[in-house]
Amino acid sequence: MSAERIDTLIEARWIAPVEPAGVIFEEHALAVRDGKIVDLLPSADAQLRYQATERVELSDHLLIPGLVNAHTHAAMTLMRGLADDLPLMPWLTQHVWPVEGALMSAEFVRDGTELAAAEMLRGGITSCQDMYFFPDVAAAAFEQMGMRAVVGLIVIEFPSAWAGTTDEYFEKATRVHDQWRGHSLIGTSLAPHAPYTVSDGSFQRIRTLSDQFDIRIQCHVHETAQEIVDARQQTNERPLARLKRLGVLSEALTAVHMTQLTESEIEQCARAGVAIAHCPESNLKLASGFCPVDALLRAGIAVALGTDGCASNNDLDLLGEARSAAFLAKGVSADASSVDAHQALRMATLGGAQALGLADRIGSLVPGKWADITAVSLSALELQPVYNPVSHLIYAAGRQHVSDVWVGGRRRVADGALIGVDSAALSAKAQRWAVRARSAQKAASEAKA
């Protein structure tokens, strides 16, 4: 019998497919054809069964599903480190929003998104869910960089460079959704910013559009204790209760942050099928609180990991988030077995795919799914010896050990270097934006004084 032709055969020392849970295959290979995984089998068998156009041998590597960043504001890479060591609302109102007001444009979003995509790809992230202005421009930038993305169709109750009225936000959301409908790399989600910036009427429209477009909703919810206090004073109900009343608390919702939850609210989220995007490092840096991940997982809730934006983190390192999430869960629950290494990897991959509504297409290395694959070299001196490669991935390795990345079967990173990307040009553009951002920040500070 002649060998079956495929595009790529990737052989590795270890493969952690995520499905089945907790499994690690040694000396196995992934067969890829037309951008999708067609087989996962022992390397010796693969060499006999398949004739590959390209064969990649990774003798000291762990293959994992491409990481999924379930929540970010990609263009905010251009505000990395602009205002640090501040709580959420002063950070937003005194620094981020004034700078955005001065600089926000299609050009700003394009350059910031390209920079973010480059950083994410180099760190093994193959997919993300973004939330920012000019989602059409962000979508084009992600497509150009060859990265999978779900772009948020932002809705907020104040004018911006993207839209001047609430109706215009909805009109443009519909237009962008129609523009990217059916694209192989780019999808859309509805993105009401937060309960404190979106009206009841807008939330009701969002729920209707979610049903009409058959797309998910992403929203910052219960991010800080002060948010709860303010909501009770203004509406006499907690934000989650309000979302439930408006029909938004449903299987279509990815709730971001969720640091302030009662047992009853956790049960409500489980019954409704809500997914949660946990952003541990942003929550820590802004002193927003602790997401009760252990309790959420025990309730059967899908938990994903997000980096948030670079203005509040300050990086787009999902392996770092996975490590922080595991440590935090153990500390908060007082249980060292909480969020073990395999669970942390699942949150960073299949959990993210669930939050994006793409679990049937990405998030695990199983035949039929897109070949979104990350290879991590475990050969470095600081990683020796290797007893358990998944434990090593979460607790010892880092994004600097990512060597190769494929998105839909196309290699985007090889031996740690981006393919087809002018990194020097991206860096130069970022530095030019930094000059303008500093000037805008100074002007805002002087105006306040």
C-alpha positions as CSV (number, residue, x, y, z in Angstrom):
1,M,0.0,0.0,0.0
2,S,1.4,3.4,-1.0
3,A,1.9,6.1,1.6
4,E,-0.8,8.7,2.0
5,R,0.2,12.2,1.0
6,I,0.0,15.0,3.5
7,D,1.3,18.6,3.7
8,T,3.2,18.4,7.0
9,L,4.4,15.8,9.5
10,I,5.5,17.1,12.8
11,E,7.3,14.6,15.0
12,A,8.0,15.5,18.7
13,R,9.4,14.0,21.9
14,W,6.1,14.7,23.6
15,I,2.5,15.7,22.6
16,A,-0.1,16.9,25.1
17,P,-3.3,16.9,23.0
18,V,-5.5,18.3,25.9
19,E,-8.2,15.9,24.7
20,P,-8.2,13.2,26.2
21,A,-7.5,15.1,29.5
22,G,-4.2,14.5,31.2
23,V,-2.7,12.4,28.4
24,I,0.9,12.8,27.2
25,F,2.1,10.9,24.2
26,E,5.8,10.2,23.7
27,E,7.5,9.9,20.3
28,H,4.4,10.7,18.4
29,A,3.6,12.8,15.4
30,L,0.9,15.1,14.0
31,A,-0.2,14.7,10.4
32,V,-1.5,17.9,8.8
33,R,-3.3,18.3,5.4
34,D,-5.2,21.3,4.1
35,G,-4.7,23.2,7.4
36,K,-6.2,20.5,9.6
37,I,-5.0,17.7,11.7
38,V,-5.7,14.3,10.1
39,D,-3.9,12.0,12.5
40,L,-2.0,11.7,15.8
41,L,0.0,8.5,16.0
42,P,3.4,7.1,16.9
43,S,6.3,8.6,14.9
44,A,7.4,5.2,13.6
45,D,4.0,4.4,12.2
46,A,3.6,7.9,10.8
47,Q,6.8,7.6,8.7
48,L,5.4,4.5,7.1
49,R,1.8,5.7,6.7
50,Y,2.4,9.2,5.4
51,Q,4.4,10.9,2.7
52,A,4.8,14.5,3.7
53,T,5.8,17.5,1.7
54,E,7.5,18.9,4.8
55,R,8.7,16.8,7.7
56,V,9.6,18.6,11.0
57,E,11.5,16.8,13.7
58,L,11.4,18.3,17.2
59,S,13.3,15.8,19.3
60,D,13.4,17.8,22.6
61,H,10.0,19.5,22.3
62,L,6.5,19.4,23.7
63,L,3.7,20.0,21.2
64,I,0.5,21.6,22.6
65,P,-2.6,23.2,21.0
66,G,-2.0,26.8,20.1
67,L,-2.7,28.9,23.1
68,V,-5.9,30.9,23.2
69,N,-5.9,34.4,24.7
70,A,-9.6,34.7,25.7
71,H,-9.5,38.5,26.5
72,T,-7.2,41.2,25.4
73,H,-7.2,44.8,24.1
74,A,-4.6,44.3,21.4
75,A,-4.0,47.9,20.3
76,M,-3.2,48.9,23.9
77,T,0.3,47.4,23.4
78,L,1.1,51.0,22.4
79,M,0.3,52.1,26.0
80,R,2.4,49.4,27.6
81,G,3.8,50.9,30.9
82,L,2.2,54.3,30.3
83,A,0.5,54.4,33.8
84,D,1.5,51.7,36.3
85,D,0.8,51.0,40.0
86,L,-2.7,52.5,40.0
87,P,-6.2,51.0,40.8
88,L,-8.6,50.5,37.9
89,M,-10.7,53.7,37.9
90,P,-7.9,56.2,38.3
91,W,-5.9,54.3,35.8
92,L,-8.8,54.4,33.3
93,T,-10.1,57.9,33.9
94,Q,-6.9,59.9,34.5
95,H,-4.6,58.1,32.1
96,V,-6.0,55.6,29.6
97,W,-9.1,57.4,28.5
98,P,-7.4,60.8,28.0
99,V,-4.6,59.3,25.9
100,E,-7.1,57.3,23.9
101,G,-9.1,60.5,23.3
102,A,-6.0,62.2,21.9
103,L,-4.6,59.3,19.9
104,M,-7.4,57.0,18.9
105,S,-7.5,56.4,15.2
106,A,-7.5,53.6,12.6
107,E,-3.7,54.0,12.3
108,F,-3.3,53.6,16.1
109,V,-5.3,50.4,16.2
110,R,-3.6,48.9,13.1
111,D,-0.1,49.5,14.4
112,G,-0.9,48.4,18.0
113,T,-2.7,45.3,16.8
114,E,0.1,44.2,14.5
115,L,2.6,44.7,17.4
116,A,0.3,42.6,19.7
117,A,-0.1,39.8,17.1
118,A,3.6,39.6,16.7
119,E,4.1,39.3,20.5
120,M,1.4,36.8,20.9
121,L,2.5,34.6,18.0
122,R,6.1,34.5,19.4
123,G,4.7,33.4,22.7
124,G,2.7,30.5,21.3
125,I,-0.7,32.2,21.1
126,T,-2.5,31.3,17.9
127,S,-6.0,32.8,18.7
128,C,-7.3,35.7,20.7
129,Q,-10.5,37.5,21.6
130,D,-10.0,41.2,21.2
131,M,-12.1,44.1,22.5
132,Y,-11.3,47.6,21.2
133,F,-12.3,50.4,18.9
134,F,-12.0,50.1,15.1
135,P,-12.6,46.3,15.2
136,D,-12.6,46.3,11.4
137,V,-9.0,47.6,11.4
138,A,-8.0,45.1,14.1
139,A,-9.5,42.2,12.1
140,A,-7.5,43.2,9.0
141,A,-4.3,43.4,11.1
142,F,-4.9,40.0,12.6
143,E,-5.5,38.6,9.1
144,Q,-2.4,40.2,7.8
145,M,-0.3,38.7,10.6
146,G,-1.9,35.2,10.0
147,M,-3.4,34.9,13.4
148,R,-6.8,33.7,14.4
149,A,-9.0,36.2,16.2
150,V,-12.5,37.0,17.4
151,V,-12.8,40.7,17.3
152,G,-15.2,42.4,19.6
153,L,-17.9,44.7,18.2
154,I,-17.6,47.4,20.9
155,V,-20.6,49.1,22.4
156,I,-20.2,51.8,25.0
157,E,-22.4,54.8,26.0
158,F,-20.0,57.6,25.1
159,P,-18.7,58.9,21.8
160,S,-15.3,57.9,20.5
161,A,-13.3,58.2,17.3
162,W,-15.0,54.9,16.2
163,A,-18.6,56.0,16.8
164,G,-20.4,59.1,17.9
165,T,-23.7,57.7,19.1
166,T,-25.1,54.4,20.5
167,D,-26.9,53.8,17.2
168,E,-23.7,54.3,15.3
169,Y,-22.0,51.7,17.5
170,F,-24.7,49.2,16.6
171,E,-24.7,50.1,12.9
172,K,-21.0,49.6,12.6
173,A,-21.1,46.4,14.6
174,T,-23.5,45.0,12.0
175,R,-21.4,46.2,9.2
176,V,-18.2,44.7,10.6
177,H,-19.9,41.4,11.4
178,D,-21.2,41.2,7.8
179,Q,-17.7,42.0,6.4
180,W,-16.0,39.1,8.2
181,R,-18.8,36.6,8.2
182,G,-17.5,33.1,7.3
183,H,-13.8,34.0,7.3
184,S,-11.5,31.1,8.1
185,L,-9.4,33.1,10.6
186,I,-11.5,36.1,11.8
187,G,-14.8,35.9,13.7
188,T,-16.8,38.5,15.7
189,S,-18.4,38.8,19.1
190,L,-20.5,41.5,20.6
191,A,-18.5,43.5,23.1
192,P,-20.5,45.7,25.5
193,H,-17.7,47.2,27.6
194,A,-19.1,46.8,31.1
195,P,-22.4,47.1,33.1
196,Y,-21.3,50.6,34.3
197,T,-20.8,51.9,30.7
198,V,-23.7,50.2,28.9
199,S,-27.4,51.0,29.3
200,D,-30.2,48.5,29.8
201,G,-31.5,49.3,26.3
202,S,-28.2,48.5,24.7
203,F,-27.8,45.3,26.6
204,Q,-31.3,44.2,25.3
205,R,-30.3,45.1,21.7
206,I,-27.0,43.1,22.2
207,R,-28.9,40.0,23.3
208,T,-31.2,40.3,20.3
209,L,-28.2,40.7,17.9
210,S,-26.4,37.8,19.5
211,D,-29.3,35.5,18.7
212,Q,-29.7,37.0,15.2
213,F,-26.0,36.7,14.3
214,D,-25.4,33.5,16.3
215,I,-22.3,35.0,17.9
216,R,-21.1,35.3,21.5
217,I,-21.0,38.3,23.9
218,Q,-18.0,39.3,25.8
219,C,-18.2,41.8,28.7
220,H,-16.2,43.0,31.7
221,V,-18.3,41.9,34.7
222,H,-17.7,42.1,38.5
223,E,-14.1,43.3,38.0
224,T,-13.8,45.1,41.3
225,A,-15.5,45.5,44.6
226,Q,-16.2,49.1,43.9
227,E,-18.1,48.2,40.8
228,I,-20.5,46.2,43.0
229,V,-20.9,49.1,45.5
230,D,-21.5,51.6,42.7
231,A,-24.0,49.4,41.0
232,R,-26.0,48.8,44.1
233,Q,-26.2,52.5,44.8
234,Q,-27.2,53.4,41.2
235,T,-29.5,50.4,40.2
236,N,-30.2,48.7,43.5
237,E,-28.9,45.4,42.1
238,R,-25.6,43.7,41.5
239,P,-24.3,43.7,37.9
240,L,-24.9,40.0,37.4
241,A,-28.4,40.3,38.6
242,R,-29.0,43.1,36.2
243,L,-27.5,41.1,33.3
244,K,-29.8,38.2,34.2
245,R,-32.8,40.4,34.3
246,L,-31.9,41.7,30.8
247,G,-31.4,38.2,29.4
248,V,-27.6,38.6,28.9
249,L,-26.7,35.9,31.5
250,S,-26.7,33.0,29.1
251,E,-24.6,30.4,27.3
252,A,-23.7,33.1,24.8
253,L,-21.8,35.2,27.5
254,T,-18.1,35.2,28.2
255,A,-17.8,37.2,31.5
256,V,-14.4,38.8,31.9
257,H,-12.6,39.1,35.3
258,M,-15.4,38.0,37.7
259,T,-13.4,38.6,40.9
260,Q,-16.5,39.4,43.1
261,L,-18.8,36.4,43.2
262,T,-21.1,34.9,45.7
263,E,-21.9,31.1,45.9
264,S,-25.3,31.9,44.5
265,E,-23.9,33.8,41.6
266,I,-21.5,30.9,40.8
267,E,-24.5,28.6,40.7
268,Q,-26.4,31.0,38.4
269,C,-23.5,31.1,36.0
270,A,-23.2,27.3,36.0
271,R,-26.9,26.9,35.2
272,A,-26.8,29.6,32.5
273,G,-23.8,28.1,30.8
274,V,-21.7,31.3,31.1
275,A,-17.9,31.0,30.3
276,I,-15.5,33.1,32.3
277,A,-12.3,34.7,31.1
278,H,-9.9,34.8,34.0
279,C,-7.1,37.5,33.8
280,P,-5.0,36.8,36.9
281,E,-2.1,39.1,36.3
282,S,-4.1,42.2,35.3
283,N,-6.4,41.6,38.4
284,L,-3.3,41.4,40.6
285,K,-1.6,44.5,39.1
286,L,-4.7,46.6,39.5
287,A,-5.5,45.1,42.9
288,S,-9.0,44.2,41.5
289,G,-9.5,41.0,43.5
290,F,-9.3,37.2,43.1
291,C,-11.4,35.2,40.7
292,P,-12.6,32.0,42.6
293,V,-11.3,29.7,39.9
294,D,-11.4,26.5,42.0
295,A,-15.0,27.0,42.9
296,L,-15.9,27.9,39.3
297,L,-14.3,24.7,38.0
298,R,-16.0,22.5,40.6
299,A,-19.3,24.1,39.5
300,G,-18.6,22.9,35.9
301,I,-18.0,26.4,34.5
302,A,-15.7,26.7,31.5
303,V,-12.8,28.9,32.6
304,A,-10.4,30.5,30.1
305,L,-7.3,32.6,30.5
306,G,-6.8,36.1,29.2
307,T,-3.9,38.6,29.4
308,D,-6.1,41.7,29.3
309,G,-4.3,44.6,27.6
310,C,-0.7,45.6,27.8
311,A,-1.6,48.9,29.6
312,S,-2.7,46.9,32.6
313,N,-0.6,43.7,32.6
314,N,2.0,44.6,30.9
315,D,2.6,41.7,28.5
316,L,0.7,39.3,26.4
317,D,2.2,36.1,27.9
318,L,-0.4,33.4,28.3
319,L,2.1,30.8,29.6
320,G,2.8,33.3,32.4
321,E,-0.9,33.7,33.0
322,A,-1.3,29.9,33.2
323,R,1.4,29.7,35.9
324,S,-0.1,32.7,37.8
325,A,-3.6,31.2,37.6
326,A,-2.4,27.9,39.0
327,F,-0.6,29.5,41.9
328,L,-3.5,31.9,42.7
329,A,-6.0,29.1,42.6
330,K,-3.9,27.1,45.1
331,G,-3.5,30.1,47.4
332,V,-7.1,31.3,47.3
333,S,-8.6,27.8,47.8
334,A,-5.9,26.7,50.3
335,D,-5.6,23.5,48.2
336,A,-2.3,22.7,46.6
337,S,-4.1,20.3,44.2
338,S,-6.3,23.0,42.8
339,V,-5.7,23.8,39.1
340,D,-2.9,21.3,38.4
341,A,-0.6,21.7,35.4
342,H,-2.9,19.8,33.0
343,Q,-5.9,22.0,34.2
344,A,-3.9,25.2,33.7
345,L,-3.0,24.0,30.1
346,R,-6.6,23.2,29.4
347,M,-7.7,26.7,30.5
348,A,-5.1,28.2,28.2
349,T,-6.2,26.2,25.2
350,L,-9.6,24.4,25.1
351,G,-11.1,26.6,27.8
352,G,-10.2,29.6,25.7
353,A,-11.7,27.9,22.6
354,Q,-14.9,27.4,24.5
355,A,-14.9,31.1,25.5
356,L,-14.5,32.1,21.9
357,G,-17.2,29.7,20.7
358,L,-14.6,27.7,18.7
359,A,-14.2,24.5,20.7
360,D,-15.3,22.4,17.8
361,R,-12.4,23.8,15.6
362,I,-9.5,24.6,17.9
363,G,-8.2,24.1,21.4
364,S,-7.0,20.5,21.3
365,L,-4.9,18.4,19.0
366,V,-7.4,15.9,17.6
367,P,-8.1,14.9,14.0
368,G,-10.6,17.2,12.3
369,K,-9.6,20.4,14.1
370,W,-7.5,23.2,12.6
371,A,-3.8,22.6,13.0
372,D,-3.2,25.4,15.4
373,I,0.0,24.1,17.1
374,T,2.7,25.4,19.5
375,A,6.0,23.7,20.0
376,V,8.0,24.4,23.2
377,S,11.6,23.4,23.4
378,L,12.5,21.7,26.8
379,S,16.2,21.4,26.0
380,A,17.5,24.5,27.8
381,L,19.8,24.0,30.7
382,E,17.4,25.7,33.1
383,L,14.8,23.2,32.2
384,Q,16.8,20.1,33.1
385,P,15.9,17.4,34.1
386,V,12.4,16.8,32.6
387,Y,10.2,14.5,34.6
388,N,6.8,15.6,33.4
389,P,6.7,17.9,30.3
390,V,3.3,19.5,31.1
391,S,4.3,20.3,34.7
392,H,7.5,21.7,33.3
393,L,5.5,23.8,30.8
394,I,3.5,25.5,33.5
395,Y,6.0,25.7,36.3
396,A,9.4,26.0,34.7
397,A,9.3,27.0,31.1
398,G,8.2,30.3,29.6
399,R,7.3,31.9,26.3
400,Q,11.0,32.3,25.6
401,H,11.1,28.6,25.0
402,V,8.4,28.6,22.3
403,S,10.2,27.6,19.1
404,D,7.6,27.0,16.4
405,V,4.0,28.0,15.8
406,W,1.4,26.9,13.2
407,V,-2.0,28.6,12.6
408,G,-4.3,26.6,10.4
409,G,-1.3,24.5,9.3
410,R,0.7,27.5,8.2
411,R,4.0,28.0,10.1
412,R,4.0,31.5,11.6
413,V,7.1,31.1,13.9
414,A,10.2,29.0,13.1
415,D,13.0,28.5,15.5
416,G,11.7,31.4,17.6
417,A,11.6,33.9,14.6
418,L,8.4,35.3,13.1
419,I,8.0,34.4,9.4
420,G,7.3,37.3,7.0
421,V,7.2,40.0,9.6
422,D,9.5,43.0,9.8
423,S,10.1,43.2,13.5
424,A,12.3,46.2,13.3
425,A,9.6,48.2,11.5
426,L,7.0,47.2,14.2
427,S,9.4,48.4,16.9
428,A,10.1,51.7,15.2
429,K,6.3,52.4,14.8
430,A,5.8,51.6,18.5
431,Q,8.5,54.1,19.5
432,R,7.0,56.9,17.4
433,W,3.6,56.3,19.1
434,A,5.3,56.4,22.5
435,V,6.4,60.0,21.9
436,R,2.8,61.0,21.0
437,A,1.3,59.1,24.0
438,R,3.7,60.8,26.5
439,S,2.8,64.2,25.0
440,A,-1.0,63.4,25.3
441,Q,-0.5,62.2,28.9
442,K,1.4,65.3,29.9
443,A,-1.3,67.6,28.3
444,A,-4.0,65.7,30.2
445,S,-2.2,66.1,33.5
446,E,-1.6,69.9,32.9
447,A,-5.2,70.4,32.0
448,K,-6.4,68.8,35.2
449,A,-4.0,70.9,37.2
